[in-house]
Amino acid sequence: MAAAVTLDELKAKVGETVGTSDWILVDQERIDRFAETTGDHQFIHVNPEMAKHTPFGTTIAHGFLTLSLLAPMGYTAMPVIKGVKMGVNYGLNRLRFLAPVKSGKRVRGHFKLADVTERGKGAVQSTYEVTVEIEGEDKPALQAEWINLVYI
């Protein structure tokens, strides 16, 4: 879990990289479970034999699987405002899938705080520029502008 900060301390961090998550393994078991959950069984994700004959040479994670890992990454990298009762995903302003995550690779997120806005009634909106790095790769898996809403 990331450090707890006051709202003023969080506001002072706008423009800064506030954290890097732990590494998360994206193995074939995780990819298969995601395919089962979402119903997306495209061969490039779930059939290693067929995937060998693609430009990737192996299966790759669903882009939306990589995106869904922002939540556990955020738990270890994003500061938490002291007194928060709950938080929700508010959305994404921008999202680009830049490189495939091959089965067996590890990923981690780098979080830069772009904005903090008080919305009234104890609600605080935070926007993070997130880059998901693939271990050993030059190009990131994705870049997103992720918006969170918490209630204090």
C-alpha positions in Angstrom: 0.0 0.0 0.0 1.2 3.5 -0.9 1.9 6.2 1.6 -1.0 8.2 3.2 -0.8 11.9 2.6 -3.0 14.9 3.4 -5.0 16.5 0.5 -2.6 19.5 0.6 0.4 17.2 0.4 -1.1 15.5 -2.6 -1.8 18.8 -4.3 1.8 19.8 -3.8 2.9 16.7 -5.8 1.1 17.7 -9.1 3.6 17.4 -11.9 5.7 14.8 -10.1 6.1 11.1 -10.5 4.5 9.8 -7.3 5.2 6.1 -7.5 6.2 3.0 -9.3 4.2 -0.2 -8.7 5.5 -3.7 -7.9 6.1 -6.0 -10.9 3.2 -8.2 -11.9 3.7 -11.4 -13.9 1.4 -11.8 -16.9 1.7 -15.5 -17.5 -0.5 -17.8 -19.6 -2.7 -18.8 -16.7 -3.6 -15.1 -16.0 -4.2 -14.6 -19.8 -6.4 -17.7 -19.9 -8.4 -16.7 -16.8 -9.0 -13.2 -18.4 -10.2 -14.8 -21.6 -12.6 -17.0 -19.7 -13.9 -14.1 -17.7 -14.4 -11.8 -20.7 -15.3 -14.4 -23.4 -12.4 -13.1 -25.6 -10.8 -16.3 -26.7 -8.9 -15.0 -29.8 -6.1 -17.4 -30.6 -3.4 -14.8 -30.2 -4.2 -14.9 -26.5 -5.1 -18.5 -25.7 -3.5 -20.8 -28.3 0.3 -21.0 -27.9 0.7 -23.3 -30.9 -1.1 -21.0 -33.4 0.5 -17.9 -31.8 4.0 -19.2 -32.6 3.2 -18.4 -36.3 2.4 -14.8 -35.7 4.9 -11.9 -35.7 4.9 -12.1 -31.8 6.0 -15.7 -31.8 3.9 -16.4 -28.7 0.7 -15.6 -27.0 0.1 -12.0 -25.8 -2.1 -10.5 -23.1 -5.3 -8.8 -24.0 -4.9 -5.0 -24.0 -7.8 -4.8 -21.6 -6.0 -7.3 -19.3 -3.0 -5.0 -19.1 -5.3 -2.0 -18.6 -7.1 -3.9 -15.7 -3.8 -4.3 -13.9 -3.8 -0.5 -13.3 -5.9 -1.2 -10.2 -3.4 -3.4 -8.4 -0.5 -1.3 -9.6 -2.2 1.8 -8.2 -2.6 0.2 -4.8 1.2 0.0 -4.4 2.1 3.2 -6.2 -0.5 5.9 -5.8 -0.6 8.0 -2.6 -3.8 7.6 -0.6 -5.4 10.7 0.9 -5.7 10.4 4.7 -9.3 9.8 5.7 -10.5 8.4 2.4 -13.7 6.3 2.9 -13.8 4.9 -0.7 -12.5 5.4 -4.2 -13.8 4.7 -7.7 -12.5 4.7 -11.2 -13.9 7.8 -12.9 -12.5 7.0 -16.4 -9.8 7.6 -18.8 -9.1 10.7 -20.9 -6.6 9.0 -23.1 -5.4 5.5 -23.6 -3.0 4.0 -26.1 -1.8 0.3 -26.3 1.8 0.7 -27.6 3.3 -2.7 -27.4 2.0 -6.3 -26.7 2.7 -8.0 -23.4 4.0 -11.4 -24.3 3.0 -14.3 -22.0 5.6 -14.7 -19.2 6.6 -11.1 -19.1 6.3 -8.8 -16.1 4.8 -5.3 -16.1 4.8 -2.4 -13.7 3.2 1.0 -13.7 4.8 4.5 -13.3 2.4 7.1 -12.0 2.7 10.8 -12.5 0.2 13.0 -10.8 -1.3 15.4 -13.4 -4.1 17.1 -11.5 -6.0 17.1 -8.2 -9.4 18.8 -8.1 -11.8 19.1 -5.1 -15.3 18.5 -6.4 -17.3 19.3 -3.2 -19.1 17.1 -0.6 -15.8 15.5 0.2 -15.1 14.3 -3.3 -11.5 14.7 -4.8 -10.7 13.9 -8.4 -7.1 12.9 -9.2 -5.7 12.4 -12.7 -2.6 10.3 -13.3 -0.4 9.9 -16.3 0.4 6.2 -16.2 3.0 4.3 -18.3 3.0 0.5 -18.0 6.5 -0.8 -18.6 7.3 -4.3 -19.9 10.4 -5.8 -18.2 13.3 -5.9 -20.6 11.4 -4.1 -23.4 12.1 -0.6 -24.8 8.5 0.3 -25.6 5.8 0.5 -22.9 2.7 -1.7 -23.0 0.4 1.3 -22.6 0.1 4.9 -21.7 -3.1 6.3 -20.2 -4.5 9.3 -18.4 -6.4 7.7 -15.6 -9.0 9.6 -13.5 -9.9 8.5 -10.0 -12.5 9.9 -7.6 -12.2 9.4 -3.8 -14.5 10.4 -1.0 -13.1 11.8 2.2 
